[in-house]
Amino acid sequence: MADLTTKLAGITLKNPVMTASGTFGYGVEFADFVNLEDIGGIIVKGTTLNPREGNDYPRMVETASGMLNCVGLQNKGVDYFCKNIYPQTKDINTNMIVNVSGSCPEDYAECAARINELDNIPAIELNISCPNVRQGGMAFGVTTDGAASVVKAVREAYKKTLIVKLSPNVTSITDIALAVQDAGADAVSLINTLMGMVIDIEKRKPILSIGTGGMSGPAVKPVAVRCVYQVAKAVNVPIVGLGGIMNAHDAIEFLLAGASAIEIGTANFVDPAITVKVAQGISEWLDNHGCKSVSEIIGQAL
């Protein structure tokens, strides 16, 4: 069998398959469906400094080849995670990674600092696509200065592997990637959801409570592969690719485009065991194509 081990900055993954934040809970919820230790890494739901209620319902809607969501980072805050969730996950033999969100650089940094004290959390994924309350609702991740400001603040407070999740809702994702790399990111993950909307033609108004939401699922995959390909040509840090991955074929596209690892999101709602199936599928493809290691194909399409 081919060696599926892959490196992501300061951490080693037993295979390149991880879960995307917000689609796999805290991981423990899926223990009845899949062996969590067979997954390369589990990125838990978005965690903020203070508890958040999220947006009003409805906040999810199915679309052609995908879905929209505006959940709004509902969570009980970082202290709840440290006290109640971490004890349940700390002995799981895989990379447990926390997705960190915030409203200002100081909140991001403080949340990251508290997670930094947890021995068995080797990395965080920084979600810089959150509303920036200091700039009229603009997301940090859509400007180079905004993205860099958050990463710099977190870099000072967080000493382990720092992955920064990038938004595709920008003019040039490579510019954002270079900005966060220069600010101290150890790796980047992309893409976050695309902005979208669905309208109820009988009620003649948007279905989601806040009008717009993040689009995910198979429809976004070609955009995501393109973004990974472009960023891989520009940065020197490892890349995690995600966006519409439904099977091993999809995952291999991202690896060829330059990703060292991938995340599976929406597909978890379709098949809660999809992560392990994709890892097995990658292994079979490598064997069938005479590859001894997954590292052989990373970036081969560049």
N, C-alpha and C positions, 0 to 999 in steps of 0.2 A: 504494500500500500504506500501511496505517496505521503510524504511528510507535509502535514497541513499547518505546522507551526509557522506563525508570522510574528514579526516585531512591530510594535507601535510605540515609537519613542522609547520611554523607559520601561515598558511592560511587554511581556511575552504572552501571546494568545495561543492556546492549543490548536485552534483553527480560526480562520478569518471571519467567522460568522458571529455577529453580535445582535442584540435587540435594540430597536430604536426607542428612545424615551417617549413615554406616553402611550405606548402600545403593549406594554408587558408588565404594567403595574410596578411592584417592587420585586418581581421575579417569583416570590414565594407563591403567588396566586396561581402560577402555572405548573407547580410541582407535581400535580396529579396528572398532567398531560405529557410532560417531557422531563427527562433527567437534566436538571439545570447544569450539572457539571459537564455535560456534553456540549455545552455552548461556549464559544470562545470568550464572550463577555456579555454581561447583562447591564444595560444602561437603564437605571430606574427612572421613574416619572419625574418631571420637573419639580425641583425643590427650591423654595424661596426662603428668605430670612424669616418672614412672618407668614402666618397662615393666610391662605387665599380661598375665597368661596368660588371663584370662577365666574363665568358669565351665566346669564339666565338661559333657560331652555326655550326653544330647541337650539341645540348647539352641535348637532351632527346631522348630516344628510348625505345619502348615497347619490353618486353621480355616475355617468357613463364611465366605466373603467376606473372608478375611484370613489373618493368620498371627500367631503369638506367637514372641517371641525372648527369650532371656536370655543373649546372647553375653557380656555382662559387660565391655564396653570393652576387648577384647583388642587390644593395640597394643604397639609396641616403644619407646614413649616419645618425648618431644619432641626429645631430642638426635638420635635416629635420624632423625626427620622432617627436622630442620634439615640434617643432613649428607647424607642419602641420597635423600630424597623431594623436598625443595625444589629441588635442582638440576634435577630432571626436570620440575617444574611452573612454574618462575619465568618462563619465556618463553611460556607459553600465554596467548593474548590473550583472557582472560576474567577474572572476579573469582574468584581462588582464596582460599577462606575456610577457616580451620581451626576445627573444633569442639573446644573445650577442656573437659576434665572433671577432677575432682579429689576428694580425700577431706577436705580442709579448706581454708579460705580462703587459707592461705599457699601450699599446693600449686597452687591455681588461679592465684594471682598470679604465682608464679615461672614456671609454664608459659607464661602469657600474656606475661610480660616477655621470655622468650627468643624468642617468635614476633614480638614487637614489633620485633625487630632485623632481620627479614626484609623487605626493601624491597618485594617484589612480593606481599605478603599484605596486602590493604587492610583486612581486618576479621577478627574472630573471632566465633564463635557459642558462647556460654557455656552449657554443659549443666548446669543447676542441679538436675537430677533424679537426681543420683548419691547413693549412700548417704553420709550424714554420720556418719563414724565417731565423732565426739564426742558424738553424741546418739542412741546406741543403734540406729543403722541408719536413722534417719529421713532422708528426702531433704531437701536444703536447700530445694528449690523448693516445699515444701508449707506453709511458714510465711512470713509477711511478713518477720519478723526474720531468718530463715535465708537467704532469698533476698537480702535487702538486704546482709547481711554479706559474702556472696561478691562481689556486684557492686561494693561499695565497695572491697574489697581489690584486685580486678582493675582497677578504674578508676584507682587510683593507680599501677599498674604498666604499664598498657596505654594508649597514646596515640591509637590509631586507632579506627575504627568498632567499637563494641561492641554486638553483637546478643545478647540473652538469650533462651534457649529455655525456654518455660514448660510445666509439667506440667498435664495436665487432672485429675489425681488429687487435687483440692483442693475445698474447699467453695466458694470464690469466686476464680476465676481473675483477675477484674478487680482484686481487692485485691492479688494477687501482682504483677500488671502495674504497678499504680500504685507499689508499693513499689520495684520494680527501676528504674522510670523516675526516681523521686526519688533513687535511689542512684547514678544516672549512666549508665543504659543509653541508647544512641543509638537502638535499635530493639528490638522483641521478635519472636520467632518462636513460633508455636503452631499445632498442639499436638504435644507429645511423645506417646509411646504411652500407651494406657490399660492399667491393670493387669488381667490376665486369667489364666485357668487352664484346662487341658484334662486330663481324667482318663481313663486307660486302664481301661475297665470290666472287662477280663479280668484284668489285674494288680492292679486295684483301688487304683491309686495315680496321682499326677500324672505326666504324661509328661515334662515338663521337669525337668532335674536339680535345680533349686532350688525346684520347685513352681510358682511363678508366673513370668510373663513379660510383656513389653510387647506389646500388641495393636496391629496396624497393618493397613492395607488398606481396601478400600471400605466395610466395615462401620462404620468410625469417622468417616466423612466428615460426616454430619449433626451429630455432636457437635463436630467441629472447626469447621465453618462457624458454628455457634452461638457457640462461644468467640471466634472472630475478630470476629464481629458485636458481641458484648458488650464486648470489649476495645477495639474501634475507637471505641466511644462514650465510653470512659473515659480513654484516654491521648492524649497529644499527639505521640508518637513514631511513626514508621512501623512497619507490621506486615508480617511474612512469614507467610503462611498455608500450612499443610500438614496432611495427614491424609486418606488415601484417595483422592488425586487420581489418576485413571486416564486422563483424556482432557481435551481443551480445555474441554468443557462444565463439568467439575468445577472446573477452574482458574478459569473465569470467575465461578463462584459465589463463590469466595473473594475475587476482586477486587471484585465488587459488594458483598460483606460488609465491605469496608474494608481488604483487604490490598493493599499496594503491589507485592508480589512473592509468588511461591509456591514451594514445594519439592515435588519428586516423590521418593517413597521406594520403597515396595513395588512399584510399577509397573515400576521398573527391572529387577526380577527376572523380570517377564513379558516385557518388550520393552526391550532395552538402548538402543534409539534413541527411547524414548518422549518424552524431553525436547524434542528438536527437533520431533517431531510435534505436541506440545502447543503449542509456540511458533507453529508454522505454523497450527494450528487457531485459536488466538486471533486471529492476523492475519486469517484468512479471515472469522471471525465479526465482527470490527470493520469490515471492508470491507463485509460484507453488511448491516450495521446503520448504515452511514453515519457511522462514527466515524473521526476523523482520527488519534486518539491513544489509547493504552491508558489514559492518565491521565484521560480523560473518564469512564470507567466505575468508577474506583476509589472505593468507598464509596457508589455510587449507590443501594444498597438501604437505606442507613441512614436 
